[in-house]
Amino acid sequence: MEIAPGTDPFTLFQSWYDEAAEAEINDPDAIALASVDAKGMPSVRMVLLRRWSSDGFLFFTNYESRKADELLTTGKAAFCMHWKSLRRQVRVIGAVSKATTKQSNEYFDSRGRGSQIGAWASAQSKPLASRDVLEAKVKSTEKKFPSDVSRPPHWGGFCLKPVEIEFWHDGEHRLHDRFRFLKQTNGGWSVQRLNP
């Protein structure tokens, strides 16, 4: 595998994602999202990457969750996307900020009703007395919204604006192909091959 100078990393990402969407059994858009708290303690969890463009990578969550607190405190994040069936992964590092209201509204409106209700019913990351308590909250939320469900003010997106994107492809004898794109001050990207 070779990646030429001048290659756009977002075009390459879209190409790899399209192949993964055909090959992966479940959630080709799953990412392991890493953040750190104010004391530098890291945490990681799986989330779904929902949109991307040259402006950045978008995912959505509860703004009152642990992950959101960490993201808003540091303004930094990283993720790794692994497609086992293709023996590929993509790593992304960058600054993170809240998505626009328009982006959050558009994505929320595209979700199924059950997921919309869940966004209201779940106090994500907070202690929960029992499953029964959660199910009761879901039922009361369904009554509150008999038809359309508005986006909760505590729910929305984050945009990770990358400064580094690495593409990794498994190689025989662990001689992998690795290419790192680095954001340049002129807005372009440099690319370099890395040792496996």
Residue pairs with C-beta under 8 A, 6 or more apart in sequence:
1 169
1 177
3 12
3 167
3 179
3 191
3 193
4 191
5 190
5 191
7 181
7 189
7 191
8 54
8 189
9 162
9 165
9 167
9 181
9 189
9 191
10 52
10 53
10 54
12 167
13 52
13 90
13 165
13 167
14 52
16 83
16 86
16 88
16 90
16 167
17 28
17 29
19 83
19 86
20 28
20 83
20 85
20 86
20 88
21 28
23 83
23 85
23 86
24 83
24 84
24 85
24 86
25 85
27 48
28 83
29 48
29 49
29 50
29 81
30 46
30 47
30 48
30 49
30 81
31 46
31 47
31 48
31 49
31 59
31 79
31 80
31 81
32 44
32 45
32 46
32 79
32 80
32 81
32 82
33 44
33 45
33 46
33 47
33 59
33 67
33 77
33 78
33 79
34 42
34 43
34 44
34 77
34 78
34 79
34 80
35 42
35 43
35 44
35 67
35 70
35 71
35 74
35 76
35 77
36 42
36 43
36 70
36 74
36 76
37 43
37 69
37 70
37 73
37 74
38 73
38 74
43 66
43 67
43 70
45 67
47 59
47 61
47 67
48 59
49 57
49 58
49 59
49 79
49 81
50 58
50 59
50 60
50 107
50 157
51 57
51 58
51 103
51 107
52 58
55 159
55 161
56 94
56 159
56 160
56 161
56 162
57 79
57 92
57 159
57 160
57 162
58 99
58 103
58 107
58 157
58 158
58 159
58 160
59 157
59 158
59 160
60 99
60 104
60 107
60 108
60 155
60 156
60 157
60 158
61 67
61 68
61 124
61 155
61 156
61 157
61 158
62 68
62 119
62 122
62 123
62 124
62 125
62 154
62 155
63 72
63 98
63 154
63 155
63 156
64 123
64 124
64 125
64 126
64 154
65 124
65 125
66 124
66 125
67 125
68 158
71 77
71 96
71 158
72 98
75 95
75 96
75 97
76 94
76 95
76 96
77 93
77 94
77 96
77 158
77 160
78 91
78 92
78 93
78 94
79 91
79 92
79 160
80 89
80 90
80 91
80 92
81 89
81 90
81 91
81 92
82 88
82 89
83 89
87 169
87 170
88 167
88 168
88 169
88 170
89 168
90 165
90 166
90 167
90 168
91 164
91 165
91 166
91 168
92 160
92 162
92 164
92 165
92 166
93 162
93 163
93 164
93 165
94 160
94 161
94 162
94 163
94 164
95 160
95 161
95 163
96 158
96 159
96 160
96 161
97 158
97 159
97 161
98 156
98 157
98 158
98 159
99 156
99 157
99 158
99 159
101 156
103 156
103 157
103 159
104 151
104 155
104 156
104 157
105 151
107 157
108 116
108 119
108 151
108 155
108 156
109 151
111 119
113 149
116 145
116 149
116 151
117 138
117 141
117 142
117 145
117 149
118 138
119 151
119 152
119 155
120 141
120 144
120 145
120 149
120 152
121 134
121 137
121 138
121 140
121 141
122 134
122 137
128 134
162 183
163 182
163 183
164 180
164 181
164 182
164 183
165 180
165 181
165 189
166 178
166 179
166 180
166 181
166 194
167 177
167 178
167 179
167 181
168 176
168 177
168 178
169 176
169 177
169 178
170 176
171 177
171 196
174 196
175 196
176 196
177 193
177 196
178 193
178 194
178 195
178 196
179 191
179 192
179 193
179 194
180 191
180 192
180 194
181 189
181 190
181 191
182 189
182 190
182 191
182 192
183 189
184 190
